[in-house]
Amino acid sequence: MTHIPNFNALTVGERFIVKWQYNMLGGFNTALIEIIQRADILNLSQLSKGFPDEVAAYQCFQEIENWWPEVQRKAGIVE
């Protein structure tokens, strides 16, 4: 990481992914990302009811090209 992330510039979901990618998550959120990664489509749908921002951001991270680099730029991590 070249800079400290500007978390104020990020959505809840984007902050969750940045913290995950830079090993900044704590106990519960570490377990949450592990469950999100392992969930099938049906369970992911259920998880999204309780954690909509986190699940949506993870899906963007996985499925949308250039989403992650854009979040890094938005957070001021990379230029």
C-alpha positions in Angstrom: 0.0 0.0 0.0 1.5 3.3 -1.0 -0.9 5.6 1.0 -3.3 5.3 4.0 -6.7 4.7 2.6 -9.1 7.7 2.6 -12.1 5.7 4.1 -14.3 8.8 4.0 -14.3 8.7 0.2 -15.6 5.1 0.1 -19.0 3.4 0.5 -19.5 0.9 3.3 -19.0 -1.9 0.8 -15.9 -0.4 -0.7 -14.3 0.1 2.8 -15.0 -3.6 3.6 -13.2 -4.7 0.4 -10.2 -2.4 1.0 -9.9 -3.6 4.6 -10.1 -7.2 3.3 -7.5 -6.7 0.6 -5.1 -5.0 3.0 -5.6 -7.4 5.9 -7.3 -4.8 8.1 -10.4 -6.7 9.0 -11.2 -7.7 12.5 -12.7 -10.9 13.9 -16.3 -10.8 12.8 -15.6 -9.2 9.4 -12.8 -11.7 8.7 -15.3 -14.5 9.3 -17.9 -12.7 7.2 -15.6 -12.3 4.1 -14.7 -16.0 4.4 -18.3 -17.0 4.5 -19.1 -14.7 1.5 -16.3 -16.2 -0.5 -17.5 -19.8 0.2 -21.3 -19.2 -0.2 -23.2 -20.6 -3.2 -25.6 -18.4 -5.0 -28.5 -19.3 -2.7 -26.6 -18.6 0.5 -25.1 -15.5 -1.0 -28.6 -14.2 -1.6 -29.4 -14.9 2.1 -26.2 -13.2 3.3 -27.1 -10.2 1.2 -30.2 -9.7 3.3 -28.2 -9.0 6.4 -25.0 -7.6 4.8 -26.2 -6.0 1.5 -23.2 -3.6 1.2 -20.6 -6.2 1.8 -22.0 -8.8 -0.5 -22.7 -6.3 -3.3 -19.1 -5.0 -3.0 -17.6 -8.5 -3.1 -19.7 -9.3 -6.2 -18.4 -6.1 -7.8 -14.8 -7.0 -6.9 -15.3 -10.4 -8.5 -17.3 -9.5 -11.5 -16.7 -6.0 -12.7 -13.6 -5.3 -14.6 -11.6 -2.4 -13.2 -13.8 -2.0 -10.2 -11.0 -2.7 -7.8 -8.4 -0.4 -9.4 -11.1 2.4 -9.3 -11.8 1.8 -5.6 -8.1 2.0 -4.9 -7.8 5.3 -6.8 -10.9 6.6 -5.1 -9.4 5.8 -1.7 -6.1 7.4 -2.6 -4.2 4.2 -2.3 -2.8 4.3 -5.8 -2.7 7.1 -8.4 
